[in-house]
Amino acid sequence: MKHSIRIVLVGTTHPGNIGAAARAMKTMQLSELYLVAPRSFPDAEATSRASGADDLLARAVVCDSLDEALQGCGYIAGTSARLRSLEWPMTRPRECAKKLVAEASNARVALVFGQEKAGLSNQELDRCNVLVNIPCNPEYSSLNLAMAVQLMAYEIMLARGEFADLPERDDVPASADEMANFYAHLEQVLLEKGFLDPHNPRHLMRRLRRLFNRSELDQNEVNILRGILAAVQNPKRRASETGQRKEQ
Amino acid sequence: MKHSIRIVLVGTTHPGNIGAAARAMKTMQLSELYLVAPRSFPDAEATSRASGADDLLARAVVCDSLDEALQGCGYIAGTSARLRSLEWPMTRPRECAKKLVAEASNARVALVFGQEKAGLSNQELDRCNVLVNIPCNPEYSSLNLAMAVQLMAYEIMLARGEFADLPERDDVPASADEMANFYAHLEQVLLEKGFLDPHNPRHLMRRLRRLFNRSELDQNEVNILRGILAAVQNPKRRASETGQRKEQ
Protein backbone atom coordinates (compact mmCIF):
# COMPACT_ATOMS: atom_id res chain seq x y z
CA MET A 1 0.00 0.00 0.00
CA LYS A 2 1.25 3.45 -0.85
CA HIS A 3 1.01 6.06 1.87
CA SER A 4 0.85 9.77 1.42
CA ILE A 5 3.72 12.03 2.36
CA ARG A 6 2.80 14.34 5.20
CA ILE A 7 4.08 17.91 5.18
CA VAL A 8 4.45 19.30 8.71
CA LEU A 9 4.97 23.03 9.28
CA VAL A 10 6.11 23.84 12.80
CA GLY A 11 5.40 27.19 14.47
CA THR A 12 4.79 29.06 11.23
CA THR A 13 4.74 32.81 11.89
CA HIS A 14 3.27 34.19 8.67
CA PRO A 15 -0.11 32.78 7.64
CA GLY A 16 0.70 33.76 4.04
CA ASN A 17 3.42 31.13 4.07
CA ILE A 18 0.91 28.47 5.08
CA GLY A 19 -1.28 29.38 2.13
CA ALA A 20 1.64 29.51 -0.30
CA ALA A 21 2.89 26.16 1.04
CA ALA A 22 -0.53 24.60 0.44
CA ARG A 23 -0.52 25.92 -3.11
CA ALA A 24 3.02 24.62 -3.65
CA MET A 25 2.02 21.20 -2.33
CA LYS A 26 -1.04 20.94 -4.52
CA THR A 27 0.85 21.84 -7.70
CA MET A 28 3.04 18.81 -6.98
CA GLN A 29 0.24 16.44 -5.93
CA LEU A 30 0.84 16.50 -2.19
CA SER A 31 -2.25 16.92 -0.03
CA GLU A 32 -1.58 16.09 3.61
CA LEU A 33 -0.77 19.23 5.60
CA TYR A 34 -0.16 19.31 9.37
CA LEU A 35 0.36 22.56 11.24
CA VAL A 36 2.02 22.58 14.64
CA ALA A 37 1.08 25.61 16.72
CA PRO A 38 0.75 28.10 13.84
CA ARG A 39 0.64 31.69 15.04
CA SER A 40 -2.57 32.37 13.13
CA PHE A 41 -4.74 29.77 11.42
CA PRO A 42 -7.22 29.83 9.80
CA ASP A 43 -6.37 33.24 8.42
CA ALA A 44 -7.55 35.28 5.45
CA GLU A 45 -3.96 35.79 4.29
CA ALA A 46 -3.41 32.02 4.18
CA THR A 47 -6.59 31.51 2.17
CA SER A 48 -5.66 34.30 -0.24
CA ARG A 49 -2.17 32.93 -0.89
CA ALA A 50 -3.47 29.37 -1.25
CA SER A 51 -5.17 30.51 -4.46
CA GLY A 52 -7.32 27.48 -5.27
CA ALA A 53 -5.55 25.11 -2.88
CA ASP A 54 -7.89 26.08 -0.06
CA ASP A 55 -9.16 22.49 0.04
CA LEU A 56 -5.75 21.57 1.52
CA LEU A 57 -6.16 24.30 4.13
CA ALA A 58 -9.67 23.09 4.97
CA ARG A 59 -8.32 19.58 5.57
CA ALA A 60 -5.13 20.72 7.35
CA VAL A 61 -4.66 19.19 10.80
CA VAL A 62 -3.67 21.64 13.50
CA CYS A 63 -1.65 20.13 16.36
CA ASP A 64 -0.26 21.41 19.63
CA SER A 65 3.02 19.53 19.41
CA LEU A 66 5.31 17.99 16.83
CA ASP A 67 4.88 14.60 18.51
CA GLU A 68 1.18 14.80 17.83
CA ALA A 69 1.76 15.71 14.17
CA LEU A 70 4.17 12.80 13.70
CA GLN A 71 1.93 10.12 15.21
CA GLY A 72 2.04 6.98 13.15
CA CYS A 73 4.90 8.17 10.92
CA GLY A 74 7.58 5.57 10.33
CA TYR A 75 10.13 7.77 8.59
CA ILE A 76 10.73 11.44 9.26
CA ALA A 77 12.90 13.95 7.44
CA GLY A 78 13.50 17.44 8.78
CA THR A 79 14.66 20.42 6.77
CA SER A 80 17.70 22.27 7.99
CA ALA A 81 19.04 25.48 6.51
CA ARG A 82 22.27 25.15 8.44
CA LEU A 83 24.90 22.49 8.02
CA ARG A 84 24.91 21.48 11.66
CA SER A 85 28.00 20.65 13.58
CA LEU A 86 26.50 17.68 15.37
CA GLU A 87 26.72 14.88 12.86
CA TRP A 88 23.06 14.11 12.37
CA PRO A 89 22.65 12.20 9.11
CA MET A 90 22.29 14.83 6.38
CA THR A 91 21.07 14.53 2.86
CA ARG A 92 20.14 16.59 -0.20
CA PRO A 93 16.62 17.21 -1.56
CA ARG A 94 16.85 14.78 -4.46
CA GLU A 95 18.17 11.91 -2.38
CA CYS A 96 15.74 12.72 0.44
CA ALA A 97 12.75 12.77 -1.90
CA LYS A 98 13.67 9.36 -3.29
CA LYS A 99 13.97 7.97 0.22
CA LEU A 100 10.62 9.48 1.30
CA VAL A 101 8.88 8.00 -1.73
CA ALA A 102 10.49 4.60 -1.13
CA GLU A 103 9.61 4.58 2.57
CA ALA A 104 6.04 5.67 1.79
CA SER A 105 5.45 2.26 0.23
CA ASN A 106 5.85 0.81 3.73
CA ALA A 107 4.64 3.40 6.17
CA ARG A 108 3.45 6.93 6.67
CA VAL A 109 6.28 9.39 6.23
CA ALA A 110 6.66 13.03 7.14
CA LEU A 111 8.72 15.98 5.99
CA VAL A 112 9.06 18.66 8.66
CA PHE A 113 9.74 22.39 8.17
CA GLY A 114 10.64 24.64 11.09
CA GLN A 115 9.70 28.19 11.95
CA GLU A 116 10.65 30.81 9.33
CA LYS A 117 13.55 32.44 11.13
CA ALA A 118 14.70 29.87 13.66
CA GLY A 119 14.14 26.63 11.78
CA LEU A 120 13.74 23.43 13.76
CA SER A 121 14.95 23.32 17.36
CA ASN A 122 17.41 20.64 18.39
CA GLN A 123 14.62 18.88 20.24
CA GLU A 124 12.55 18.83 17.05
CA LEU A 125 15.50 17.68 14.95
CA ASP A 126 15.93 14.76 17.33
CA ARG A 127 12.60 13.40 16.09
CA CYS A 128 13.98 13.04 12.56
CA ASN A 129 15.67 10.09 10.90
CA VAL A 130 17.51 12.40 8.57
CA LEU A 131 18.01 16.11 7.94
CA VAL A 132 17.73 17.54 4.46
CA ASN A 133 19.65 20.64 3.44
CA ILE A 134 18.65 22.58 0.34
CA PRO A 135 21.81 23.95 -1.29
CA CYS A 136 21.83 27.74 -1.22
CA ASN A 137 23.95 30.79 -1.83
CA PRO A 138 26.28 30.74 1.21
CA GLU A 139 26.07 34.52 1.37
CA TYR A 140 22.29 34.67 1.15
CA SER A 141 20.52 31.53 2.24
CA SER A 142 17.24 33.30 2.97
CA LEU A 143 15.05 30.71 1.28
CA ASN A 144 11.40 31.47 1.98
CA LEU A 145 9.52 28.70 3.83
CA ALA A 146 6.94 28.15 1.09
CA MET A 147 9.74 28.14 -1.51
CA ALA A 148 11.44 25.36 0.44
CA VAL A 149 8.16 23.43 0.49
CA GLN A 150 7.87 23.99 -3.28
CA LEU A 151 11.39 22.69 -3.97
CA MET A 152 10.93 19.59 -1.85
CA ALA A 153 7.45 18.92 -3.28
CA TYR A 154 8.92 19.22 -6.77
CA GLU A 155 11.65 16.71 -5.96
CA ILE A 156 9.03 14.36 -4.49
CA MET A 157 6.99 14.63 -7.67
CA LEU A 158 10.06 13.85 -9.78
CA ALA A 159 10.93 10.92 -7.51
CA ARG A 160 7.40 9.55 -7.90
CA GLY A 161 7.61 9.98 -11.65
CA GLU A 162 3.87 10.62 -11.75
CA PHE A 163 3.65 13.36 -14.30
CA ALA A 164 2.81 13.52 -17.96
CA ASP A 165 5.53 12.87 -20.49
CA LEU A 166 6.48 15.66 -22.80
CA PRO A 167 4.50 15.36 -26.02
CA GLU A 168 6.25 13.17 -28.52
CA ARG A 169 7.39 14.64 -31.75
CA ASP A 170 4.62 13.71 -34.15
CA ASP A 171 6.27 14.93 -37.33
CA VAL A 172 8.20 12.51 -39.50
CA PRO A 173 11.97 13.00 -39.57
CA ALA A 174 13.36 13.45 -43.06
CA SER A 175 14.97 10.28 -44.36
CA ALA A 176 18.59 10.01 -45.41
CA ASP A 177 17.70 10.04 -49.12
CA GLU A 178 15.41 13.06 -48.68
CA MET A 179 18.30 14.85 -46.97
CA ALA A 180 20.70 13.78 -49.75
CA ASN A 181 18.29 15.13 -52.39
CA PHE A 182 17.92 18.38 -50.43
CA TYR A 183 21.71 18.87 -50.19
CA ALA A 184 22.10 18.11 -53.91
CA HIS A 185 19.40 20.65 -54.69
CA LEU A 186 20.94 23.23 -52.34
CA GLU A 187 24.39 22.75 -53.87
CA GLN A 188 22.93 23.10 -57.37
CA VAL A 189 21.27 26.41 -56.48
CA LEU A 190 24.42 27.74 -54.82
CA LEU A 191 26.39 26.84 -57.96
CA GLU A 192 23.80 28.45 -60.23
CA LYS A 193 23.81 31.65 -58.17
CA GLY A 194 27.60 31.79 -58.07
CA PHE A 195 27.83 31.60 -54.28
CA LEU A 196 29.61 28.24 -54.38
CA ASP A 197 32.80 28.25 -56.43
CA PRO A 198 33.39 24.70 -57.78
CA HIS A 199 37.11 25.40 -58.04
CA ASN A 200 37.34 26.62 -54.47
CA PRO A 201 34.45 25.13 -52.56
CA ARG A 202 36.15 25.45 -49.15
CA HIS A 203 34.00 23.96 -46.40
CA LEU A 204 30.76 25.59 -47.49
CA MET A 205 28.71 22.45 -48.07
CA ARG A 206 30.08 20.78 -44.96
CA ARG A 207 29.12 23.80 -42.85
CA LEU A 208 25.63 23.82 -44.30
CA ARG A 209 25.30 20.08 -43.72
CA ARG A 210 26.37 20.56 -40.12
CA LEU A 211 23.75 23.24 -39.65
CA PHE A 212 20.85 21.32 -41.17
CA ASN A 213 21.82 17.95 -39.71
CA ARG A 214 21.90 19.54 -36.27
CA SER A 215 18.41 20.84 -36.86
CA GLU A 216 17.03 17.32 -37.37
CA LEU A 217 14.69 18.39 -40.15
CA ASP A 218 11.33 16.77 -40.59
CA GLN A 219 9.77 15.91 -43.98
CA ASN A 220 7.58 19.00 -43.99
CA GLU A 221 10.56 21.27 -43.36
CA VAL A 222 12.57 19.64 -46.16
CA ASN A 223 9.63 20.17 -48.49
CA ILE A 224 9.46 23.85 -47.50
CA LEU A 225 13.19 24.30 -48.05
CA ARG A 226 13.09 22.56 -51.42
CA GLY A 227 10.12 24.72 -52.38
CA ILE A 228 12.21 27.79 -51.56
CA LEU A 229 15.12 26.45 -53.62
CA ALA A 230 12.81 25.81 -56.55
CA ALA A 231 11.36 29.32 -56.27
CA VAL A 232 14.88 30.77 -56.20
CA GLN A 233 15.71 28.82 -59.38
CA ASN A 234 12.54 29.85 -61.12
CA PRO A 235 11.11 33.02 -59.57
CA LYS A 236 8.19 33.19 -62.00
CA ARG A 237 6.82 29.89 -60.87
CA ARG A 238 3.71 30.41 -58.79
CA ALA A 239 3.98 29.65 -55.08
CA SER A 240 1.06 27.22 -55.38
CA GLU A 241 3.13 25.02 -57.66
CA THR A 242 5.89 24.61 -55.08
CA GLY A 243 5.53 22.27 -52.16
CA GLN A 244 5.18 25.20 -49.78
CA ARG A 245 1.52 26.05 -49.66
CA LYS A 246 0.38 22.45 -49.81
CA GLU A 247 2.64 21.25 -47.04
CA GLN A 248 2.38 23.99 -44.44
CA MET B 1 34.67 33.17 -20.07
CA LYS B 2 31.61 32.30 -18.09
CA HIS B 3 28.55 34.45 -18.64
CA SER B 4 25.75 35.03 -16.21
CA ILE B 5 22.30 33.60 -16.78
CA ARG B 6 19.74 36.33 -17.32
CA ILE B 7 16.27 35.94 -15.86
CA VAL B 8 13.65 37.81 -17.88
CA LEU B 9 10.16 38.39 -16.49
CA VAL B 10 7.67 39.52 -19.13
CA GLY B 11 4.63 41.61 -18.31
CA THR B 12 4.55 40.71 -14.63
CA THR B 13 1.25 41.81 -13.09
CA HIS B 14 1.96 41.50 -9.35
CA PRO B 15 4.96 43.45 -8.09
CA GLY B 16 5.14 41.03 -5.15
CA ASN B 17 6.11 38.32 -7.61
CA ILE B 18 9.01 40.43 -8.87
CA GLY B 19 10.33 40.79 -5.33
CA ALA B 20 9.85 37.12 -4.53
CA ALA B 21 11.56 36.19 -7.81
CA ALA B 22 14.55 38.39 -6.93
CA ARG B 23 14.80 36.70 -3.54
CA ALA B 24 14.53 33.27 -5.17
CA MET B 25 17.28 34.17 -7.65
CA LYS B 26 19.63 35.44 -4.98
CA THR B 27 19.28 32.33 -2.82
CA MET B 28 20.55 30.37 -5.83
CA GLN B 29 23.31 32.80 -6.86
CA LEU B 30 21.60 34.35 -9.85
CA SER B 31 21.78 38.12 -10.09
CA GLU B 32 20.79 39.38 -13.54
CA LEU B 33 17.13 40.40 -13.63
CA TYR B 34 15.40 41.94 -16.65
CA LEU B 35 11.81 43.14 -16.49
CA VAL B 36 9.80 43.63 -19.67
CA ALA B 37 6.92 46.10 -19.22
CA PRO B 38 6.11 45.25 -15.60
CA ARG B 39 2.76 46.64 -14.50
CA SER B 40 4.31 48.38 -11.49
CA PHE B 41 8.01 48.73 -10.80
CA PRO B 42 9.67 49.90 -8.61
CA ASP B 43 7.01 49.09 -6.06
CA ALA B 44 6.93 48.83 -2.26
CA GLU B 45 5.41 45.35 -2.47
CA ALA B 46 8.30 44.15 -4.65
CA THR B 47 10.84 45.55 -2.21
CA SER B 48 9.07 44.00 0.75
CA ARG B 49 8.92 40.53 -0.80
CA ALA B 50 12.54 40.75 -1.96
CA SER B 51 13.55 40.62 1.70
CA GLY B 52 17.25 41.37 1.45
CA ALA B 53 17.55 40.77 -2.27
CA ASP B 54 16.72 44.41 -2.98
CA ASP B 55 20.17 44.84 -4.53
CA LEU B 56 18.89 42.70 -7.42
CA LEU B 57 15.85 44.94 -7.76
CA ALA B 58 18.04 48.05 -7.72
CA ARG B 59 20.11 46.63 -10.59
CA ALA B 60 17.15 45.20 -12.50
CA VAL B 61 16.91 46.38 -16.11
CA VAL B 62 13.46 47.51 -17.18
CA CYS B 63 12.74 47.13 -20.92
CA ASP B 64 9.86 47.98 -23.19
CA SER B 65 10.07 44.84 -25.27
CA LEU B 66 11.30 41.26 -25.03
CA ASP B 67 13.64 41.89 -27.97
CA GLU B 68 15.35 44.61 -25.96
CA ALA B 69 15.71 42.31 -22.94
CA LEU B 70 17.22 39.54 -25.06
CA GLN B 71 19.82 41.70 -26.80
CA GLY B 72 23.13 39.89 -27.01
CA CYS B 73 21.75 36.57 -25.75
CA GLY B 74 22.93 33.56 -27.73
CA TYR B 75 20.67 30.95 -26.18
CA ILE B 76 17.17 31.50 -24.92
CA ALA B 77 14.85 29.20 -23.01
CA GLY B 78 11.22 30.07 -22.35
CA THR B 79 9.03 28.59 -19.65
CA SER B 80 5.73 27.12 -20.71
CA ALA B 81 3.06 25.81 -18.36
CA ARG B 82 1.22 24.17 -21.21
CA LEU B 83 2.40 21.30 -23.32
CA ARG B 84 1.87 23.07 -26.60
CA SER B 85 0.46 21.44 -29.66
CA LEU B 86 2.90 23.09 -32.05
CA GLU B 87 6.02 21.02 -31.78
CA TRP B 88 8.44 23.58 -30.44
CA PRO B 89 11.40 21.78 -28.87
CA MET B 90 10.43 21.11 -25.26
CA THR B 91 12.53 20.14 -22.31
CA ARG B 92 12.39 19.61 -18.54
CA PRO B 93 13.91 21.88 -15.87
CA ARG B 94 16.90 19.66 -15.08
CA GLU B 95 17.90 19.19 -18.70
CA CYS B 96 17.24 22.86 -19.47
CA ALA B 97 19.37 24.04 -16.54
CA LYS B 98 22.30 21.91 -17.70
CA LYS B 99 21.98 23.30 -21.20
CA LEU B 100 21.80 26.91 -19.95
CA VAL B 101 24.91 26.41 -17.82
CA ALA B 102 26.76 24.78 -20.71
CA GLU B 103 25.77 27.51 -23.18
CA ALA B 104 26.72 30.21 -20.66
CA SER B 105 30.34 29.22 -21.13
CA ASN B 106 30.06 30.52 -24.69
CA ALA B 107 27.55 33.31 -24.66
CA ARG B 108 24.98 35.22 -22.69
CA VAL B 109 21.90 33.11 -22.10
CA ALA B 110 18.41 33.99 -20.93
CA LEU B 111 15.54 32.22 -19.25
CA VAL B 112 12.19 33.88 -19.93
CA PHE B 113 9.03 33.75 -17.79
CA GLY B 114 5.70 35.01 -19.11
CA GLN B 115 2.87 36.91 -17.49
CA GLU B 116 1.28 35.21 -14.45
CA LYS B 117 -1.98 34.11 -16.01
CA ALA B 118 -1.31 34.06 -19.74
CA GLY B 119 2.29 32.89 -19.87
CA LEU B 120 4.34 33.73 -22.94
CA SER B 121 2.57 34.65 -26.15
CA ASN B 122 3.31 32.68 -29.31
CA GLN B 123 5.26 35.66 -30.61
CA GLU B 124 7.40 35.61 -27.45
CA LEU B 125 7.84 31.83 -27.61
CA ASP B 126 9.14 32.24 -31.16
CA ARG B 127 12.17 34.02 -29.70
CA CYS B 128 13.20 30.91 -27.76
CA ASN B 129 15.51 28.09 -28.73
CA VAL B 130 13.68 25.75 -26.42
CA LEU B 131 10.66 25.69 -24.12
CA VAL B 132 10.92 24.30 -20.63
CA ASN B 133 7.93 22.76 -18.90
CA ILE B 134 7.93 22.25 -15.14
CA PRO B 135 6.06 19.02 -14.35
CA CYS B 136 2.92 19.76 -12.34
CA ASN B 137 -0.28 18.24 -11.05
CA PRO B 138 -2.37 17.98 -14.22
CA GLU B 139 -5.47 18.93 -12.21
CA TYR B 140 -3.85 21.95 -10.55
CA SER B 141 -0.93 23.39 -12.40
CA SER B 142 -1.23 26.81 -10.78
CA LEU B 143 2.47 27.21 -10.09
CA ASN B 144 3.19 30.72 -8.83
CA LEU B 145 5.57 32.76 -11.02
CA ALA B 146 8.17 33.28 -8.28
CA MET B 147 7.95 29.58 -7.39
CA ALA B 148 8.74 28.72 -11.00
CA VAL B 149 11.74 31.07 -10.85
CA GLN B 150 12.82 29.37 -7.61
CA LEU B 151 12.61 25.88 -9.12
CA MET B 152 14.56 26.84 -12.22
CA ALA B 153 17.14 28.78 -10.20
CA TYR B 154 17.58 25.74 -7.96
CA GLU B 155 18.14 23.48 -10.95
CA ILE B 156 20.65 25.97 -12.35
CA MET B 157 22.51 25.98 -9.05
CA LEU B 158 22.61 22.19 -9.03
CA ALA B 159 23.78 22.16 -12.65
CA ARG B 160 26.57 24.58 -11.78
CA GLY B 161 27.56 22.46 -8.81
CA GLU B 162 28.69 25.58 -6.98
CA PHE B 163 27.49 24.89 -3.50
CA ALA B 164 29.10 23.61 -0.34
CA ASP B 165 29.38 19.87 0.17
CA LEU B 166 27.55 18.35 3.06
CA PRO B 167 29.87 18.18 6.05
CA GLU B 168 31.82 14.98 6.09
CA ARG B 169 31.31 12.56 8.90
CA ASP B 170 34.16 13.37 11.24
CA ASP B 171 33.61 10.54 13.70
CA VAL B 172 35.60 7.34 13.36
CA PRO B 173 33.60 4.29 12.26
CA ALA B 174 33.91 1.37 14.65
CA SER B 175 36.30 -1.26 13.34
CA ALA B 176 35.35 -4.87 12.67
CA ASP B 177 37.06 -6.10 15.84
CA GLU B 178 35.41 -3.41 17.96
CA MET B 179 32.05 -4.51 16.56
CA ALA B 180 32.90 -8.18 17.21
CA ASN B 181 33.80 -7.37 20.82
CA PHE B 182 30.59 -5.41 21.19
CA TYR B 183 28.45 -8.28 19.88
CA ALA B 184 30.26 -10.75 22.16
CA HIS B 185 29.63 -8.47 25.11
CA LEU B 186 25.97 -7.98 24.13
CA GLU B 187 25.42 -11.72 23.74
CA GLN B 188 27.06 -12.34 27.13
CA VAL B 189 24.73 -9.87 28.86
CA LEU B 190 21.65 -11.32 27.14
CA LEU B 191 22.70 -14.79 28.31
CA GLU B 192 23.32 -13.57 31.86
CA LYS B 193 19.92 -11.87 32.00
CA GLY B 194 18.14 -14.91 30.58
CA PHE B 195 16.81 -13.10 27.50
CA LEU B 196 18.84 -15.26 25.13
CA ASP B 197 18.21 -19.00 25.50
CA PRO B 198 21.40 -20.86 24.43
CA HIS B 199 19.32 -23.95 23.61
CA ASN B 200 16.90 -22.00 21.45
CA PRO B 201 18.66 -18.85 20.27
CA ARG B 202 16.42 -18.38 17.20
CA HIS B 203 17.58 -15.41 15.14
CA LEU B 204 18.01 -13.03 18.05
CA MET B 205 21.71 -12.25 17.57
CA ARG B 206 21.35 -12.02 13.81
CA ARG B 207 18.51 -9.53 14.18
CA LEU B 208 20.53 -7.42 16.59
CA ARG B 209 23.55 -7.55 14.28
CA ARG B 210 21.39 -6.43 11.40
CA LEU B 211 20.11 -3.50 13.44
CA PHE B 212 23.52 -2.29 14.66
CA ASN B 213 25.33 -2.95 11.38
CA ARG B 214 22.73 -0.88 9.56
CA SER B 215 23.37 1.95 12.02
CA GLU B 216 27.05 2.14 11.03
CA LEU B 217 28.19 2.76 14.58
CA ASP B 218 31.14 4.98 15.31
CA GLN B 219 33.73 4.28 17.99
CA ASN B 220 32.16 6.67 20.46
CA GLU B 221 28.78 5.00 20.10
CA VAL B 222 30.27 1.54 20.61
CA ASN B 223 31.96 2.80 23.75
CA ILE B 224 28.66 4.16 25.03
CA LEU B 225 26.85 0.90 24.31
CA ARG B 226 29.57 -1.17 25.98
CA GLY B 227 29.41 1.17 28.96
CA ILE B 228 25.69 0.49 29.21
CA LEU B 229 26.31 -3.27 28.98
CA ALA B 230 28.90 -3.08 31.73
CA ALA B 231 26.52 -1.06 33.91
CA VAL B 232 23.80 -3.64 33.32
CA GLN B 233 26.18 -6.39 34.38
CA ASN B 234 27.37 -4.53 37.44
CA PRO B 235 24.82 -1.90 38.48
CA LYS B 236 26.86 -0.74 41.46
CA ARG B 237 29.73 0.39 39.27
CA ARG B 238 29.83 4.17 39.13
CA ALA B 239 29.00 5.79 35.79
CA SER B 240 32.33 7.61 35.82
CA GLU B 241 34.16 4.29 35.52
CA THR B 242 32.37 3.33 32.32
CA GLY B 243 33.25 4.89 29.04
CA GLN B 244 30.07 6.92 29.01
CA ARG B 245 30.86 10.17 30.73
CA LYS B 246 34.32 10.43 29.31
CA GLU B 247 33.32 9.85 25.73
CA GLN B 248 30.15 11.85 25.39
Interface residues (C-beta under 8 A of the other chain):
Chain A: A20 R23 A24 K26 T27 M28 Q29 S51 G52 A53 L83 R84 S85 E87 M90 T91 R92 N133 I134 P135 C136 N137 P138 Y140 S141 S142 L143 N144 A146 M147 Q150 L151 Y154 M157 L158 F163 A164 L166 P167 R169 D170 D171
Chain B: A20 R23 A24 K26 T27 M28 Q29 S51 G52 A53 L83 R84 S85 E87 M90 T91 R92 N133 I134 P135 C136 N137 P138 Y140 S141 S142 L143 N144 A146 M147 Q150 L151 Y154 M157 L158 F163 A164 L166 P167 R169 D170 D171
